[in-house]
Amino acid sequence: MNVIREWLDEKKEKLHFTLIDPDKQKPEKAAKIADISSSYGTDAIMIGGSTVNRKRVEATTIATKDAIDLPVIIFPNSANAVTEFADYIFFMCLLNSRKRRFLIEEQIAGAPLIRKFGLHPIGMGYIVISTGKRKTTIEKLTDLDLIRDGDIDRLLSYALTAQYYGMHCVYLEAGSGAEKPIPNEMIMAVHEALDIPLIVGGGIRDGKTARDKIEHGADVIVTGTIAEEDLDKLREIIETVKGYRI
């Protein structure tokens, strides 16, 4: 079951996910952000970050589930972020990391917990693109095989690997607080090569940028930092995404 594809087919429009980092605010504030995002029309709440611990994830997930009636998806940085209180979890592989930990070890540790808690896994090929001179948090932590602006052939190799492994979606990520979003030509190249949904996030701070990414092939737009900093811009982004019919 490809949940992302089902949501796209059911709603007949592009999707928006709001990413909430449990490390950046208390659970009550996270729940408020989720509630506001829900009122704007976001389709799901992702919970996760680069340095989260299980207690923070659990508390934030519980508060969020109490506040909204939307799918809550764990976006784990490790097996330690797996919690029983969510609906789904991205069972993800950071494909362009050189560290075995992010390719298979955390997945092995987390798989029994996913089964135990009855979470619905969404297989994801996660690919981080380096779009600026300043390293994002995830670039510092994961020892990446760097994919830079315009390196389309390398990117396609990773994206196709995800599809051929049978993953449900590919997520192109510029990283939290990225200087620039993923270039349009890279999104378009991956969209044209894949048959599975394409998620794009990082550096998307206004409706125009969101529309650019949608028009070049993104099926799902993820925004995180802007939800913490500028709710007016968040609303603009969500309304732009949700106004794009497919």
GIURWO-V15501 format. One record per pair of residues at least 4 apart in sequence whose ideal C-beta (glycine too) atoms are under 7 Angstrom apart, sorted by the first residue. I is the first residue (numbers start at 1). GAP is how many residues later the second one is. If there is no record, write none. Layout:
# GIURWO-V15501
i | gap
I | GAP
I | GAP
This chain:
# GIURWO-V15501
i | gap
2 | 4
2 | 166
3 | 4
3 | 85
3 | 117
3 | 119
4 | 4
4 | 118
4 | 164
4 | 165
4 | 193
4 | 216
5 | 4
5 | 192
6 | 4
7 | 4
7 | 8
7 | 36
8 | 7
8 | 189
8 | 211
8 | 238
12 | 233
12 | 234
13 | 229
13 | 231
13 | 232
13 | 233
14 | 200
14 | 205
14 | 206
14 | 227
14 | 230
14 | 232
15 | 28
15 | 204
15 | 205
16 | 26
16 | 27
16 | 205
16 | 222
16 | 225
16 | 226
17 | 25
17 | 26
17 | 27
17 | 29
17 | 203
17 | 205
18 | 16
18 | 19
18 | 24
18 | 27
18 | 28
18 | 205
18 | 209
19 | 27
19 | 56
19 | 182
19 | 203
19 | 204
19 | 205
20 | 10
20 | 13
20 | 14
20 | 25
20 | 26
20 | 27
20 | 40
20 | 207
21 | 28
21 | 203
22 | 8
22 | 25
22 | 27
22 | 30
22 | 34
22 | 35
22 | 38
23 | 26
23 | 28
23 | 29
23 | 33
24 | 204
25 | 4
25 | 5
25 | 203
27 | 4
27 | 32
27 | 33
27 | 36
28 | 4
28 | 35
29 | 4
30 | 4
30 | 30
30 | 33
30 | 34
31 | 4
31 | 32
31 | 33
31 | 35
31 | 36
32 | 4
33 | 4
33 | 194
33 | 195
34 | 4
34 | 11
34 | 30
34 | 33
34 | 34
35 | 4
35 | 32
35 | 33
36 | 4
36 | 195
37 | 5
37 | 8
37 | 190
37 | 197
38 | 4
38 | 30
38 | 32
40 | 194
40 | 195
40 | 198
40 | 199
41 | 197
41 | 198
41 | 201
42 | 196
44 | 26
44 | 27
44 | 29
45 | 19
45 | 23
45 | 25
45 | 27
46 | 27
46 | 29
46 | 176
47 | 10
47 | 13
47 | 14
47 | 17
47 | 25
47 | 27
47 | 28
47 | 39
48 | 4
48 | 26
48 | 27
48 | 28
48 | 29
48 | 33
49 | 28
50 | 27
50 | 87
50 | 88
50 | 91
52 | 4
52 | 5
52 | 25
52 | 29
53 | 27
54 | 4
54 | 26
54 | 27
54 | 29
55 | 4
56 | 4
57 | 4
57 | 17
57 | 24
57 | 26
58 | 4
58 | 25
58 | 27
59 | 4
60 | 4
61 | 4
61 | 11
61 | 22
61 | 24
61 | 25
62 | 4
62 | 23
63 | 4
64 | 4
64 | 8
65 | 7
65 | 20
71 | 16
71 | 17
72 | 14
72 | 15
73 | 13
73 | 14
73 | 15
73 | 16
73 | 17
74 | 7
74 | 8
74 | 9
74 | 12
74 | 15
74 | 16
75 | 15
76 | 5
76 | 6
76 | 13
76 | 14
76 | 34
77 | 4
78 | 28
79 | 27
79 | 30
79 | 31
79 | 34
82 | 7
82 | 28
82 | 31
82 | 32
82 | 35
84 | 33
86 | 33
87 | 33
88 | 31
88 | 32
88 | 34
89 | 25
89 | 30
89 | 32
90 | 32
90 | 34
91 | 16
91 | 23
91 | 30
91 | 31
91 | 32
91 | 33
92 | 32
92 | 34
93 | 10
93 | 14
93 | 32
93 | 33
94 | 8
94 | 9
94 | 32
94 | 34
94 | 48
95 | 30
95 | 31
95 | 32
95 | 63
95 | 66
95 | 67
96 | 31
96 | 32
96 | 48
96 | 49
96 | 51
96 | 62
97 | 5
97 | 6
97 | 45
97 | 46
97 | 47
98 | 45
98 | 47
99 | 4
99 | 43
99 | 44
100 | 4
100 | 5
101 | 4
101 | 5
102 | 4
102 | 40
104 | 4
105 | 4
106 | 4
107 | 4
110 | 4
111 | 4
112 | 4
113 | 4
114 | 5
114 | 7
122 | 46
122 | 47
123 | 43
123 | 44
123 | 45
124 | 43
124 | 44
124 | 45
124 | 47
125 | 34
125 | 36
125 | 37
125 | 42
125 | 45
126 | 45
126 | 47
127 | 20
127 | 28
127 | 31
127 | 32
127 | 43
127 | 44
127 | 45
127 | 46
128 | 10
128 | 11
128 | 16
128 | 45
128 | 47
129 | 18
129 | 43
129 | 44
129 | 45
129 | 53
129 | 57
130 | 9
130 | 16
130 | 17
130 | 18
131 | 18
131 | 43
131 | 47
131 | 48
131 | 49
131 | 50
131 | 51
131 | 72
132 | 46
132 | 47
132 | 48
134 | 45
135 | 4
135 | 5
136 | 39
136 | 40
136 | 41
136 | 42
137 | 4
137 | 38
137 | 39
138 | 4
138 | 37
139 | 5
139 | 36
147 | 4
147 | 7
147 | 8
149 | 34
150 | 33
151 | 4
152 | 4
152 | 33
152 | 34
152 | 37
153 | 4
154 | 4
155 | 4
155 | 31
155 | 35
156 | 4
156 | 33
156 | 34
156 | 37
157 | 4
158 | 4
159 | 4
159 | 11
159 | 31
159 | 34
159 | 35
160 | 4
160 | 33
161 | 4
162 | 5
162 | 8
163 | 4
163 | 31
163 | 32
163 | 33
167 | 29
168 | 28
169 | 27
169 | 28
169 | 30
170 | 20
170 | 24
170 | 26
170 | 28
170 | 29
171 | 28
171 | 30
172 | 10
172 | 15
172 | 18
172 | 26
172 | 28
173 | 28
173 | 29
174 | 4
174 | 6
174 | 7
174 | 8
174 | 28
174 | 29
175 | 27
176 | 26
176 | 48
176 | 49
177 | 48
178 | 24
178 | 25
179 | 24
180 | 23
181 | 21
181 | 22
181 | 23
181 | 28
181 | 32
182 | 4
182 | 5
182 | 18
182 | 20
184 | 4
184 | 28
184 | 32
185 | 4
186 | 4
187 | 4
187 | 13
187 | 26
187 | 29
187 | 30
187 | 31
188 | 4
188 | 28
188 | 29
189 | 4
190 | 4
190 | 8
190 | 27
191 | 7
191 | 25
191 | 26
194 | 4
197 | 22
197 | 23
198 | 19
198 | 20
198 | 21
199 | 20
199 | 21
199 | 23
200 | 13
200 | 18
200 | 21
201 | 21
201 | 22
204 | 5
204 | 6
204 | 9
204 | 17
204 | 19
204 | 33
205 | 4
205 | 21
205 | 28
206 | 27
206 | 30
206 | 31
207 | 4
207 | 29
207 | 30
207 | 33
208 | 4
209 | 4
210 | 4
210 | 11
210 | 27
210 | 30
210 | 31
211 | 4
211 | 29
212 | 4
213 | 5
213 | 8
214 | 4
214 | 7
214 | 27
214 | 30
221 | 16
221 | 20
223 | 4
223 | 11
223 | 14
225 | 4
226 | 4
226 | 7
226 | 8
226 | 11
227 | 7
230 | 4
231 | 4
232 | 4
233 | 4
234 | 4
235 | 4
236 | 4
237 | 4
238 | 4
239 | 4
